[in-house]
Amino acid sequence: MLCGNCASSSRLRAVAYWLGKVTGNDSLPLHNWPGNRSVAILESSARGSYPVMLDDKFDYYATEYDPGKIASGVQPRSFADFQKLHFKDSTFDVVIASDVFEHVRDDAAGYREIYRTLKSGGTLLLTVPYRHEEAVTLRRVDTSGSEDLFLMEPEYHGGGGHTLTYRTYGRDLLTLLRGGGYTVAHAVTDIPRLGITPQSVIIARKGDFVDLPQRESWNGSFPALGPLVPYRLYLLLKYNFAGFARILKHLGRS
């Protein structure tokens, strides 16, 4: 399920696939996309190696949720609360939220803020725990008051399993987004040759929906090493930095 070259998961490959379509780069693998710094992309809780590539090619904001840093205003491109974004209206061409909004307490406010900060014709690419066969979202937590009220056994996701899950979405998510002004499509993406198992991707556009091209003209193979070696080294350092630091400190004492 994980790419041996860039460590991407099936879900992240599906996100990259649709990002290629909405940016007109769907005929090439991501690391070969031409750069375009005029395209602004906002992402929440970016994971894997593709954020490094996007940062190299676009005006890319990869944000995390940290209330303290958000309140202090430091690194405004790196920290954001999607329930109350500090960015100006019509800033972004694309917003990516991949398995984030099930953890956002006031998700409706988040979708309104994304709509506000998208340019006309901009696109939200959204993945969440989603059951298209269910008409109504499963609410795990009652957020109508100032305090969370658990309606069932708490469920946590994320690194270390510390991020509370508020809901599992049903088809009323599409209604919620349409009510906020989006034009919405639900795409079950299943492309075995790209290592994409069936993935639900919600494509929500600020403006009239434009049919996305369905061509898949790139039929090559990814190299075993090749141009992604720097990204693999980056990931190795990023996720093992503490361990490397301890080793270097120990060697220094020796």
TAJO-V537120 format. One record per pair of residues at least 4 apart in sequence whose C-alpha atoms are under 8 Angstrom apart, sorted by the first residue. I is the first residue (numbers start at 1). J is the second residue. D is the distance in Angstrom with one decimal. If there is no record, write none. Layout:
i=I j=J d=D
i=I j=J d=D
This chain:
i=1 j=9 d=5.9
i=1 j=10 d=6.2
i=1 j=195 d=7.4
i=2 j=7 d=5.3
i=2 j=8 d=5.5
i=2 j=9 d=4.8
i=2 j=10 d=7.1
i=3 j=7 d=4.6
i=3 j=8 d=5.3
i=3 j=9 d=6.7
i=4 j=224 d=7.9
i=5 j=223 d=7.9
i=5 j=224 d=6.3
i=5 j=225 d=6.6
i=5 j=228 d=6.9
i=5 j=229 d=8.0
i=5 j=232 d=7.2
i=6 j=48 d=7.7
i=6 j=49 d=6.0
i=6 j=50 d=7.9
i=6 j=228 d=6.7
i=6 j=231 d=7.0
i=6 j=232 d=6.2
i=7 j=48 d=6.5
i=7 j=49 d=6.9
i=7 j=232 d=8.0
i=8 j=12 d=6.0
i=8 j=13 d=6.4
i=8 j=48 d=5.8
i=8 j=49 d=6.9
i=8 j=50 d=7.8
i=9 j=13 d=6.2
i=10 j=14 d=6.3
i=10 j=195 d=6.2
i=10 j=196 d=4.8
i=10 j=197 d=6.1
i=10 j=199 d=7.8
i=11 j=15 d=6.4
i=11 j=196 d=7.1
i=11 j=197 d=8.0
i=11 j=199 d=6.3
i=12 j=16 d=6.2
i=12 j=48 d=7.9
i=12 j=98 d=7.9
i=13 j=17 d=6.0
i=13 j=194 d=7.8
i=13 j=195 d=7.7
i=13 j=196 d=6.4
i=14 j=18 d=6.4
i=14 j=189 d=6.7
i=14 j=196 d=6.2
i=14 j=199 d=6.8
i=14 j=201 d=7.6
i=15 j=19 d=6.1
i=15 j=98 d=7.7
i=15 j=125 d=7.2
i=15 j=201 d=7.4
i=16 j=20 d=6.1
i=16 j=30 d=7.3
i=17 j=21 d=6.6
i=17 j=26 d=6.7
i=18 j=22 d=6.3
i=18 j=26 d=7.7
i=18 j=125 d=7.7
i=19 j=23 d=6.1
i=19 j=25 d=7.9
i=19 j=26 d=7.9
i=19 j=125 d=7.6
i=20 j=24 d=5.8
i=20 j=25 d=4.4
i=20 j=26 d=4.2
i=20 j=27 d=7.8
i=20 j=30 d=7.5
i=21 j=25 d=6.0
i=21 j=26 d=4.9
i=21 j=212 d=6.3
i=21 j=213 d=6.8
i=22 j=123 d=7.6
i=22 j=212 d=7.0
i=25 j=30 d=7.8
i=25 j=33 d=6.2
i=26 j=215 d=7.7
i=26 j=216 d=7.1
i=27 j=215 d=7.2
i=27 j=216 d=5.9
i=27 j=217 d=5.4
i=27 j=218 d=5.3
i=28 j=32 d=6.2
i=28 j=33 d=6.4
i=28 j=217 d=8.0
i=28 j=218 d=5.8
i=29 j=33 d=6.8
i=29 j=218 d=7.7
i=30 j=50 d=7.9
i=30 j=53 d=7.6
i=31 j=53 d=6.4
i=31 j=227 d=7.7
i=31 j=228 d=7.6
i=33 j=57 d=7.7
i=34 j=57 d=6.9
i=35 j=56 d=7.3
i=35 j=57 d=4.0
i=35 j=58 d=6.1
i=36 j=57 d=5.8
i=36 j=58 d=5.3
i=36 j=59 d=7.8
i=37 j=57 d=6.3
i=37 j=58 d=4.4
i=37 j=59 d=5.0
i=38 j=58 d=6.9
i=38 j=59 d=6.6
i=39 j=58 d=5.7
i=39 j=59 d=5.9
i=39 j=92 d=7.5
i=39 j=93 d=6.1
i=40 j=58 d=6.3
i=40 j=59 d=4.6
i=40 j=60 d=5.8
i=40 j=61 d=7.7
i=40 j=91 d=7.2
i=40 j=92 d=4.9
i=40 j=93 d=5.4
i=40 j=94 d=6.7
i=41 j=58 d=7.1
i=41 j=59 d=6.2
i=41 j=60 d=4.9
i=41 j=61 d=6.1
i=41 j=92 d=5.7
i=41 j=93 d=6.0
i=41 j=94 d=4.8
i=41 j=95 d=5.7
i=41 j=96 d=7.6
i=42 j=60 d=6.1
i=42 j=61 d=4.7
i=42 j=62 d=6.2
i=42 j=63 d=7.5
i=42 j=92 d=6.7
i=42 j=94 d=6.4
i=42 j=95 d=4.7
i=42 j=96 d=6.2
i=43 j=60 d=7.9
i=43 j=61 d=6.2
i=43 j=62 d=5.0
i=43 j=63 d=6.1
i=43 j=95 d=5.7
i=43 j=96 d=4.6
i=43 j=97 d=5.9
i=44 j=62 d=6.1
i=44 j=63 d=5.0
i=44 j=64 d=5.9
i=44 j=65 d=7.9
i=44 j=80 d=7.9
i=44 j=96 d=6.7
i=44 j=97 d=5.5
i=44 j=98 d=7.5
i=44 j=100 d=7.2
i=45 j=62 d=6.9
i=45 j=63 d=5.9
i=45 j=64 d=5.1
i=45 j=65 d=7.6
i=45 j=97 d=7.7
i=45 j=98 d=7.8
i=45 j=100 d=7.3
i=46 j=51 d=6.4
i=46 j=62 d=6.0
i=46 j=63 d=7.2
i=46 j=64 d=7.9
i=46 j=98 d=7.8
i=47 j=51 d=7.0
i=48 j=235 d=7.7
i=49 j=53 d=7.1
i=49 j=231 d=6.1
i=49 j=232 d=7.5
i=49 j=235 d=6.8
i=50 j=54 d=6.2
i=51 j=55 d=6.0
i=51 j=62 d=7.3
i=52 j=56 d=6.4
i=52 j=231 d=7.1
i=53 j=57 d=6.4
i=54 j=58 d=5.7
i=54 j=60 d=6.4
i=55 j=59 d=6.6
i=55 j=60 d=5.1
i=55 j=61 d=7.7
i=61 j=77 d=5.3
i=61 j=78 d=6.5
i=62 j=77 d=6.9
i=62 j=78 d=5.7
i=62 j=79 d=7.9
i=63 j=77 d=6.5
i=63 j=78 d=4.2
i=63 j=79 d=4.6
i=63 j=80 d=5.8
i=64 j=78 d=6.3
i=64 j=79 d=4.8
i=64 j=80 d=6.1
i=65 j=70 d=7.7
i=65 j=79 d=5.7
i=65 j=80 d=5.6
i=65 j=81 d=5.8
i=66 j=70 d=6.0
i=66 j=79 d=6.4
i=66 j=80 d=7.3
i=66 j=81 d=7.8
i=67 j=71 d=6.0
i=67 j=81 d=7.6
i=68 j=72 d=6.3
i=69 j=73 d=6.2
i=69 j=74 d=5.9
i=69 j=75 d=7.8
i=69 j=79 d=6.8
i=70 j=74 d=6.8
i=70 j=76 d=7.3
i=70 j=79 d=5.8
i=70 j=80 d=6.0
i=70 j=81 d=7.3
i=75 j=79 d=6.5
i=76 j=80 d=7.1
i=80 j=84 d=8.0
i=80 j=85 d=6.2
i=80 j=86 d=7.2
i=81 j=85 d=5.6
i=82 j=104 d=8.0
i=82 j=109 d=7.9
i=82 j=110 d=5.0
i=82 j=113 d=6.8
i=82 j=114 d=7.4
i=83 j=104 d=7.6
i=83 j=106 d=6.5
i=83 j=107 d=7.1
i=83 j=109 d=5.2
i=83 j=110 d=4.2
i=83 j=111 d=7.9
i=83 j=113 d=6.6
i=84 j=109 d=7.5
i=84 j=110 d=7.0
i=84 j=113 d=6.5
i=85 j=113 d=6.2
i=85 j=114 d=7.9
i=87 j=91 d=7.0
i=87 j=117 d=6.7
i=88 j=117 d=6.2
i=89 j=116 d=5.4
i=89 j=117 d=4.4
i=89 j=118 d=7.0
i=89 j=119 d=7.6
i=90 j=116 d=6.4
i=90 j=117 d=4.5
i=90 j=118 d=4.7
i=90 j=119 d=4.0
i=90 j=120 d=7.0
i=91 j=117 d=5.3
i=91 j=118 d=5.8
i=91 j=119 d=5.9
i=92 j=117 d=6.1
i=92 j=118 d=4.8
i=92 j=119 d=5.6
i=92 j=122 d=6.9
i=93 j=118 d=6.0
i=93 j=119 d=5.7
i=93 j=121 d=7.6
i=93 j=122 d=4.6
i=93 j=123 d=6.5
i=94 j=118 d=7.0
i=94 j=122 d=5.6
i=94 j=123 d=4.9
i=94 j=124 d=5.8
i=94 j=125 d=7.4
i=95 j=114 d=7.3
i=95 j=118 d=7.5
i=95 j=123 d=6.4
i=95 j=124 d=4.8
i=95 j=125 d=6.2
i=96 j=124 d=5.9
i=96 j=125 d=4.9
i=96 j=126 d=6.1
i=97 j=101 d=7.1
i=97 j=124 d=7.6
i=97 j=125 d=6.3
i=97 j=126 d=5.0
i=97 j=127 d=6.5
i=98 j=125 d=7.7
i=98 j=126 d=5.7
i=98 j=127 d=4.7
i=98 j=128 d=6.6
i=99 j=126 d=7.6
i=99 j=127 d=5.3
i=99 j=128 d=4.5
i=99 j=129 d=7.0
i=100 j=104 d=6.9
i=100 j=127 d=7.8
i=100 j=128 d=6.8
i=101 j=107 d=6.3
i=101 j=128 d=6.5
i=102 j=107 d=7.8
i=102 j=128 d=6.3
i=102 j=129 d=7.1
i=102 j=165 d=5.6
i=102 j=166 d=5.6
i=102 j=167 d=5.4
i=102 j=168 d=6.7
i=102 j=169 d=7.8
i=103 j=163 d=6.8
i=103 j=164 d=5.9
i=103 j=165 d=4.9
i=103 j=166 d=5.7
i=103 j=167 d=7.7
i=104 j=110 d=7.6
i=104 j=166 d=7.3
i=105 j=143 d=7.0
i=105 j=166 d=6.7
i=106 j=110 d=6.6
i=106 j=143 d=7.7
i=107 j=111 d=6.3
i=108 j=112 d=6.3
i=108 j=176 d=7.6
i=109 j=113 d=6.2
i=110 j=114 d=6.2
i=111 j=115 d=6.2
i=111 j=177 d=7.2
i=111 j=180 d=7.5
i=112 j=116 d=6.2
i=112 j=180 d=6.5
i=113 j=117 d=6.3
i=114 j=118 d=6.1
i=114 j=124 d=7.7
i=115 j=180 d=7.7
i=115 j=181 d=7.8
i=115 j=182 d=7.6
i=115 j=206 d=6.6
i=118 j=122 d=5.4
i=118 j=123 d=7.2
i=118 j=206 d=7.0
i=119 j=206 d=7.3
i=120 j=206 d=5.6
i=120 j=207 d=6.2
i=121 j=205 d=6.2
i=121 j=206 d=5.0
i=121 j=207 d=5.1
i=121 j=208 d=7.3
i=122 j=205 d=5.8
i=122 j=206 d=5.4
i=122 j=207 d=7.6
i=123 j=203 d=6.8
i=123 j=204 d=5.7
i=123 j=205 d=4.4
i=123 j=206 d=6.3
i=124 j=202 d=7.9
i=124 j=203 d=5.9
i=124 j=204 d=5.0
i=124 j=205 d=6.2
i=125 j=201 d=6.9
i=125 j=202 d=6.0
i=125 j=203 d=5.1
i=125 j=204 d=6.6
i=126 j=201 d=5.9
i=126 j=202 d=5.0
i=126 j=203 d=6.5
i=126 j=204 d=7.8
i=127 j=200 d=6.6
i=127 j=201 d=5.2
i=127 j=202 d=6.2
i=128 j=168 d=7.7
i=128 j=169 d=7.3
i=128 j=200 d=8.0
i=129 j=168 d=5.4
i=129 j=169 d=6.1
i=130 j=168 d=6.0
i=130 j=169 d=4.6
i=130 j=170 d=5.8
i=130 j=171 d=8.0
i=130 j=200 d=7.2
i=131 j=168 d=7.6
i=131 j=169 d=6.2
i=131 j=170 d=5.1
i=131 j=171 d=7.1
i=132 j=170 d=5.7
i=132 j=171 d=5.4
i=133 j=170 d=7.2
i=133 j=171 d=7.4
i=134 j=170 d=4.9
i=134 j=171 d=6.2
i=135 j=170 d=5.3
i=135 j=171 d=4.9
i=135 j=172 d=6.0
i=136 j=169 d=7.2
i=136 j=170 d=4.8
i=136 j=171 d=6.1
i=136 j=172 d=5.5
i=137 j=167 d=6.8
i=137 j=168 d=5.8
i=137 j=169 d=4.3
i=137 j=170 d=4.2
i=137 j=171 d=7.2
i=137 j=172 d=6.5
i=137 j=173 d=7.3
i=138 j=167 d=5.5
i=138 j=168 d=5.1
i=138 j=169 d=6.2
i=138 j=170 d=7.1
i=139 j=151 d=7.4
i=139 j=166 d=6.4
i=139 j=167 d=4.7
i=139 j=168 d=6.8
i=140 j=150 d=6.4
i=140 j=151 d=5.3
i=140 j=152 d=5.8
i=140 j=153 d=7.9
i=140 j=154 d=7.4
i=140 j=165 d=7.3
i=140 j=166 d=5.2
i=140 j=167 d=5.2
i=140 j=168 d=7.7
i=141 j=148 d=6.3
i=141 j=149 d=5.6
i=141 j=150 d=4.6
i=141 j=151 d=5.3
i=141 j=152 d=7.3
i=141 j=166 d=5.3
i=141 j=167 d=7.1
i=142 j=148 d=5.9
i=142 j=149 d=4.9
i=142 j=150 d=6.2
i=142 j=151 d=6.6
i=143 j=147 d=6.8
i=143 j=148 d=5.3
i=143 j=149 d=6.6
i=150 j=154 d=6.8
i=154 j=164 d=7.2
i=154 j=165 d=7.4
i=155 j=164 d=6.0
i=155 j=165 d=5.5
i=156 j=161 d=5.2
i=156 j=162 d=5.6
i=156 j=163 d=5.0
i=156 j=164 d=4.5
i=156 j=165 d=5.5
i=157 j=161 d=4.5
i=157 j=162 d=6.2
i=157 j=163 d=5.1
i=157 j=164 d=6.5
i=157 j=165 d=6.7
i=158 j=162 d=6.2
i=158 j=163 d=5.6
i=159 j=163 d=7.9
i=169 j=173 d=6.3
i=171 j=175 d=7.1
i=172 j=176 d=6.1
i=173 j=177 d=6.3
i=174 j=178 d=6.2
i=174 j=184 d=6.6
i=175 j=179 d=6.0
i=176 j=180 d=6.5
i=177 j=181 d=6.8
i=177 j=182 d=5.7
i=177 j=183 d=7.8
i=177 j=184 d=7.1
i=177 j=204 d=7.4
i=178 j=182 d=4.8
i=178 j=183 d=6.0
i=178 j=184 d=6.5
i=181 j=206 d=6.9
i=181 j=207 d=7.8
i=182 j=204 d=5.6
i=182 j=205 d=5.3
i=182 j=206 d=5.1
i=182 j=207 d=6.7
i=183 j=204 d=5.5
i=183 j=205 d=5.1
i=183 j=206 d=6.5
i=183 j=207 d=6.4
i=183 j=208 d=6.3
i=183 j=209 d=5.9
i=184 j=202 d=7.1
i=184 j=203 d=5.8
i=184 j=204 d=4.4
i=184 j=205 d=6.4
i=184 j=209 d=7.6
i=185 j=202 d=5.9
i=185 j=203 d=5.2
i=185 j=204 d=6.4
i=186 j=200 d=6.9
i=186 j=201 d=6.0
i=186 j=202 d=4.7
i=186 j=203 d=6.3
i=187 j=199 d=7.9
i=187 j=200 d=5.8
i=187 j=201 d=5.3
i=187 j=202 d=6.3
i=187 j=203 d=7.4
i=188 j=198 d=6.0
i=188 j=199 d=5.4
i=188 j=200 d=4.6
i=188 j=201 d=6.3
i=189 j=196 d=7.2
i=189 j=197 d=7.3
i=189 j=198 d=5.3
i=189 j=199 d=5.1
i=189 j=200 d=6.3
i=189 j=201 d=7.1
i=190 j=196 d=5.6
i=190 j=197 d=5.1
i=190 j=198 d=4.3
i=190 j=199 d=6.5
i=191 j=195 d=6.5
i=191 j=196 d=5.0
i=191 j=197 d=6.5
i=191 j=198 d=7.6
i=192 j=196 d=5.4
i=192 j=197 d=6.3
i=205 j=209 d=6.3
i=225 j=229 d=5.8
i=228 j=232 d=6.3
i=229 j=233 d=6.3
i=230 j=234 d=6.1
i=231 j=235 d=6.2
i=232 j=236 d=6.2
i=233 j=237 d=6.3
i=234 j=238 d=6.0
i=235 j=239 d=6.1
i=236 j=240 d=6.0
i=236 j=241 d=7.9
i=237 j=241 d=5.1
i=237 j=244 d=7.9
i=240 j=244 d=6.3
i=241 j=245 d=6.1
i=242 j=246 d=6.3
i=243 j=247 d=6.3
i=244 j=248 d=6.2
i=245 j=249 d=6.1
i=246 j=250 d=6.1
i=247 j=251 d=6.2
i=248 j=252 d=6.1
i=249 j=253 d=6.5
i=250 j=254 d=6.4
